[in-house]
Amino acid sequence: MKIWQKKERKDAELLGAKQTPRSGGLWFAKGDSKSSKYLIENKTSKHDSFTIPRKMWEKLEKEALLSRRIPLLSIQFGEKDTELIILSKNDFIELLFKI
């Protein structure tokens, strides 16, 4: 199994989400996985950095909005333990104060 496949599976399990068919490649099933609350896009990088183009984020935001979910971008650097979850500041603040 490839690194990105392991990541998608692990993130879906940890976040209580279901993986989408063909990793979001179908018009009716966007994102790599989704839960009742989140639309998750997974990325892996062999390098020590990862660039997030604005278009990538805007696409994820639009797909999440259409599915009434919060967009999450989950990034893993190589096979190391360094993983990040990116979400918008507004979504972070909203989640922070709902607790």
N, C-alpha and C positions, 0 to 999 in steps of 0.2 A: 504494500500500500504506500502511496506517495505521501510526502510530508503534508501537502495541502489537504489531502483526503482525510488524514488522521486529525488534522486541526479542525476541519469542518465537523467531523463526527464528535470530537471531544467538546467543542464549543456548543454544539446542539444539545448534547447531554447535560453539560454544566448549566446551561441557561434555560433548560426545560423547553427546548425548541425541537421542531421536526425539520429534518433536512428536506430541501425542495428538490424535485426531480431535475436532473441535469444541471445541478448547481445554479439554479436560477435562470437557465438558458431558455426557458419557455415563456411565451408572452403572458401567460396567466399565472405563472409561479415565479415571482422575482425573489432575489436574495438567495443566499446560500442556505439559510434556514430561517424559520420564523416561529415565534411563540405567540401567545395571545397578546403580548405587550411589545415585542421587539421584532424588527426586520434586521437580520444579521448578514453582513457581508464579510467574508474571511479573506485575508491576504497573507501570503508568506513572502519573505525576502531572504535571499542567500547573503545579503549584504548587511552592513551595520547601520543602514539608514533606509528609509522608505518615504517616497514623496507621495503626497496626497493631492492630486490635481483637483482644482475646484470642480471641474465637470464630473469627476468621479463622485465627489461628495454630493453635488446637486442631484445627480441621478439617483443615488441612494435615498436622499431626502424625499424626492418626488415619489419614488416607489413606495417608501414607507408611508407617506401621507395618503397615497391612494389606497393603501391597505390598512389605514388607521393604526399604524404602529410607530414606535420610536426607532429611528435608524441608529444602528450600532456598526461601527467598523472595527473589526478585530484583526490585529496585526501580530504576526510572529516573526521574529528574526532568526533565520536559520533553524537549526534543531535545538537551539538553546532554550533556556527557560524564560527568556525575555519576551513577554507578551503584553500588548496594550489593547485597551478598548477605548475607542474614540466616539464621543457623542457631542452634540452641540452644547454650548454653554447654557442656553435656555432649557434644554431637556435636562441637563445635569441639575440646574437650580430647582426645576420643578420636582425632580425625583428626590433631591436632597430635603426639601421641605415637606414632602408627603410622608416622610418617615416619622 
